[in-house]
Structure formats: C-alpha cells, structure tokens
C-alpha cells in the first residue's frame, strides 16, 4: 500500500512539474533576430537591445528566448531566416540593418507579429513604414541617420585646406546612397568639390580607394555595411596611399578613420528595446513613432590620423568625447 501511495505521489509531482514547466514556457517571450551581417556597429546595436530588455526584466534563460541569426550580408538569407521564424513561431522580430528589416516586413506585415528595426537610415524610403510619425503597419524602430552636415564640417575643421573629397559607398545599399547624396550637398555648401565612387562589394574596396588617390584631399564613407565590415582593408589601403579617411560611424573611426560626430549604436539598441517593451506591455507597434538618436558625440582617432600624415588640431581633440 505504501508503495502504491508513493508511486501515486510521484506521478502527481511529475504532472505538477510538467504543468508548471508548460505554464512557464507560455510566459516566455520568444524573439527572432535577423542581423544583416557582422560588424561592430550592428553587433553593438544587438547587444544594446539585449541589455535594454534585461534592464526591463526580460532576461535570456529566465523569461526570454532569443533566436539570433546572421544573414552574412546576403538578402536571400534574410528572407529565408524570416520564413523560418514565421514557421517556428515568435512573439516579436528584431531586424538589424535595412535589408534585414525589408525582409522582415515582407514576411510579417500580414501577420500579428510586431517587427522592430534598428540601424536603418530611411525607414520611409525603404518601404518599412508609411511615415516616421505614424508607421501605419505593425512595424517601428530606430534610425541611425546622423547629422551628415556636421560630419562633413568635421572634415573641413580637420583639413581646412581641403578642396575636393571623394564619397565612397556600396552601390547596392540604398541607405548609403541617401547618405552620400546628403554628404555631397553638405560638402558643396562648404565650397568643396565632390567625386562619388561606388563599390560593388567589399572585394573591390582597395581598387576603389586607389582610384581616387591623387585627385581628392580626403575620403568620406557613410554608414555603409560592406565598408564597415572591411575597415581593416580600408585602413590598409588608406595608409598605403596616404589618403585621409573620414567615416560616419564610431566603430569605423576606431578601425581606420580620422574623425566624425557619431551615433552610439549600443544606446540605439537599448532605445529599440524600450520601444519593444512598450509593445510587450500591450501597445501597438503601429502607433509608436519611429525614433532617432538626438545626440551625436565627436570621435577622433589620432593614431590613424598620424599614420596618413594628418595632425588633428588640438582644439578638436579637446572637444572629442572619444579619442583613439
């Protein structure tokens, strides 16, 4: 009799544990993350998102499950990843960079799965939302569009004699083209001539840089994913050709640029997490306005500047929030 009672109690406990486990899984938030490619800025945005959720009480391994997938710079991979997420079931999607966001919206726009994006330059132009103020879809997120006129002004501050600059970007990245056009207008407003050259992939970056050497005083690179992932190559080509390079992103400056006023991608990720928490708490993504980062910090890289024969004026170094 005692054995029978013991067995029955064991069964009851097993069922109770199973019930609690099942109930706990129902309470776990499942997020699918599609990152277009791996480089420092996008990695920082993802880490900021995870940390921001943790600060709000959503912790991986406790009440949060994240399926992180890297598309390795291939748009077709973004689409496949989103299709898998749609089939396996997620509560929310985070897309990092424009191509990933476009795939996520394409897959999830007819569903009730909210899509958040970050590290996107122009959400309206990319077809992600109807307007930044009123997305109109179950989609919202954060933009990484810097104040490009300020970035071009930094070039003139560091190189006051500069008369002509080259703007380089990847031809397949629409967000880069938008920035390049704005940079061109800003440079011309400061009296500089502009030469625009595009790269088809990271493989021809050295040739693209070499093609402008001797005809320009400096190079400007927007927040272009292919160039950002190949900054070691950019750095080597710049040093070999003794050409100053200015970039739009702090991580790119750290790896081989001279100076910029930069977006903080880690904080941008945290900002996106705060928006996601609002949806997890019951708000609709379609009613949350797209946000951007208000403050950009001056970042300089004295080591790289010296390697291409440029001395950054002391007053600029003193104003910098970050000095490499």
C-alpha angles and dihedrals in degrees: 000000000000089000091052092050091047092051092048092050091049090052091049091051092048091051091048092050091047090050092050091047092051091047090049092052089053089057094050114104112225117206126184115207123198114190114187095217141335120269134126099267096050091042090053091050090053094048091049089052092052093046092046091054090048091053088054092052101264104122127180110244093021112056100340133073120188124191104197118194128180115209092201092226095301118126091202089058090054090056093048093048092051091049090053091049090050091053098043095045129244134185096219139005127219117197119193115205129007102280091051091048093050091053092047093051091047092054101037105032093096093047135072092247109116116226123211124189136192136179089039120139104198116015094178095047090048090054094243097123138011091234137346091242095049112019093192091202133071086268137098140140146133133308127220096201106138126201093270095187087062091051092052090047088057089060090055091046092054096037106029091172094055111126103169133030134186120225113207128191143144112274094219095056111089092189090058092051090054091052093044092055092049091047090051091054091047093049093048090050087059091051098258127134117233133216115190119203127174134207123214092207142345089272095073097043094106090053092047091052092045090051093065098042111117094019100068137042096221145358128236121199120189124213091294116164097215094048091044091054091050102046092127087061092045091050093050093048092046094051093045091052096035093231122148114238126201120189137192098230132063094225089055091049090051090054099044119326133106108224146331145157099253144201114233102232094191090057089044088057091050089049089054090050091055089055091048090052089056089058092045086054093055109276122126119247089218090065097049113092119233110258136211134194112266101199127055121189128218111247126186135182110207093177094058092042090056091048090062095040099260125133112203110221113255093236090059093049090050091054094048119110090202128030123187 
